[in-house]
Structure formats: structure tokens, C-alpha cells
Amino acid sequence: DHLWVHWLLVYSPVPITCIFMCYLIIMWAGPKIMANRQPVNLKPILIPYNFAMVCLSAYMFYEFTASFWLARYSLLCQPVDYSVSPLAMRMACVCWWFYFSKVIDLIDTIFFILKKKNSQLTFIHTDHHATMIFTGWAGVKYVAGGQSFLTGLINSLVHVGMYLYLRRHLTSLQLLQFFTVTLHTTYNLCAGGDIPDSVDVVILVYSVNVIALFSRFYYHSYVAKKNAKAT
């Protein structure tokens, strides 16, 4: 085993699966518990929380960029360095932080429940959180680095905007992000790089799934509403 499989929440899928099961229970029970209660004022918590997440996302973006640059990564068909060299460990470390940040992101749902914004608890919200933590786990355990670094780099930048409340353009940025990942992965799959085809297929299926969900959300939230107002 390479060194980082023994890091927190990586060695076995059981801990992260248990965390996600608890998350689903909270999503089911939370709105029921809050049904007859007033929304909680979370401003004293959200301000430092969002600031901390902006800092974490910015740190990950910097580390992905620096590791990519210093290790002279190729943007196409870059194999994973499984050694314990400083640059390999630096990339593996930021991949772990990216995965762990997705676990932290689950707290967003608790905030929605406490603020009684149950309309935010949609299928796309749950699906996105679930797929991110499980693909994040698989990424760190099996391919911590290599060509998959691009997903973490772009996503970290998008999350800087998300936690700065740049909501107006967020969906467009997310769509652009996953279109880029889809094209990147398709090229690598066709080119036959050192990354296992199974990894590319999983990333490709995930990206297409997210594009479909976010495109539907974008249409109903912006295009359809704009047309309705025009008529």
C-alpha cells in the first residue's frame, strides 16, 4: 500500500459510508424536528465558517497549482506518482484535503435545515454531495494525483466563488468545470494513458451525470423563469 491509504477516512470505505448514512438520517429527520420551530440565526457561525472555507479552497487551489507546476505535470495523460518523494506527497496531501473538504461540505445541509430552507434539500443537492465524497475517497485511495488533479484544481477555484456568495454565476461555473473535466477525461481515455481506463470511465460517467443535473437545474431556475416573466 502507498503511504496515504492510511490517512484519516481513506483506508476503508466503511467510515465514509457511515458518515453518509448519518447525513441521510439528518436530511430525513432534520426538517421534521424543525417543523414547529423558528429558523435559527446562523449569521455568527456562517461568517467565520464561510471565511474558513474560502481560505481552505484558496489553499487547495494554490497547492494543486504549485504541485502541478513544480512536478512539471502534463495536462494530458499524467500518471500518478506513487513514490514518497516530496512532490508526490505534496500532491497526495492536497488530494486528501480536497476529499476531506467534501466531508466538511456536508455541514451546508445542516445549515439549510436549521434555517428552514428545505427547498434547498433537492435531489441534485444530495446527489452532488454523495458523489463528491465517494469519488473523493476513491481518488485519494487509488489515484492521489496524476491527471485527476485538474478536477480538484478547478473545483477548488469554483468553491472560492461559492463561499464568497457569487451565486449568480455559480451554476455556469460548475457547468463549465464539468464540461472541461469531461473533455479532459475523454481525451485521456481515447489516448490510452497510464491511468486505468476504469478510473477514466468512472470520472466520465460522473461528469456527464453532473452536467445533466446542473443543466436541468439551470434551465428551470433561470431560462424557464425568464421566459415566464417575459410572457
Secondary structure as UniProt FT lines:
FT   HELIX           3..6
FT   TURN            8..10
FT   HELIX           14..34
FT   TURN            35..36
FT   HELIX           43..70
FT   TURN            71..72
FT   HELIX           86..104
FT   TURN            105..106
FT   HELIX           107..114
FT   TURN            115..116
FT   HELIX           118..120
FT   HELIX           123..142
FT   HELIX           146..148
FT   HELIX           149..163
FT   TURN            164..165
FT   HELIX           167..169
FT   HELIX           170..191
FT   HELIX           197..218
FT   HELIX           219..223
FT   HELIX           224..230
//
